[in-house]
Amino acid sequence: FLENGVKLEPKWIMPAMSIGQVAEIGTMAILGVVLKRLGWKKTMILGILGHAARFAVYAFFPQYPGFIIFVQILHGICYAFFFATVYIFVDEFFPKDARSSAQGLFNFLILGAGPFVAGIIWPQLEGKFKNGDVIDYQTLFLIPTGMAVVAAVLLMALFNPPLQAEAKVEGVPAPAH
């Protein structure tokens, strides 16, 4: 996408993608404060909505390489506010004898099954939205945008962290929701 859709020179693709990794470090540094102020649910929803925002920018603004590169910062929010928060939540709320199983299941879903299924579906979708050598990236990226919005709505509606357990962030109880 960065090379064919945004027309970014190949030599700039890896540095552009690295922006997200650097942002991840900064976002992880503030995660404790965010969890303390917003709680588990809102923090996770922000992480998921970060994906929706990033994919929406890919869909609607591929003609602005600077904006596409800048939006890589959202990767840090997506990772820390959702994935890292889930790991912390599991560690805080699950019984000791179930933690490793829960972490293993989460890892399997996001690092195993998810990429495997995406690796099958994405090329098929890309082929469906391809006309000759031109790919309709707008329609293509609106699919994960919509999926992320639906996931955020489901999380908002169905995820209710236990009230009796308290997660401690920097020695201070964080709000459960």
Buried (B, 14 or more C-beta within 10 A) or exposed (E): BBEEBBEBEEEBBEEBEEBBEEBBEEBBEEBBEBBBEBBBBBBBBBBBBBBBBBBBBBBBBBEEBEBBBEBBBBBBBBBBBBBBBBBBBBEBBBEEEEBEEBBEBBEEEEEEEEEEEEEEEBEEBBEEBEEEEEBBBBEBBBBBBEBBBEBBEEBEEEEEBEEEEBBEBEEEEBBBE
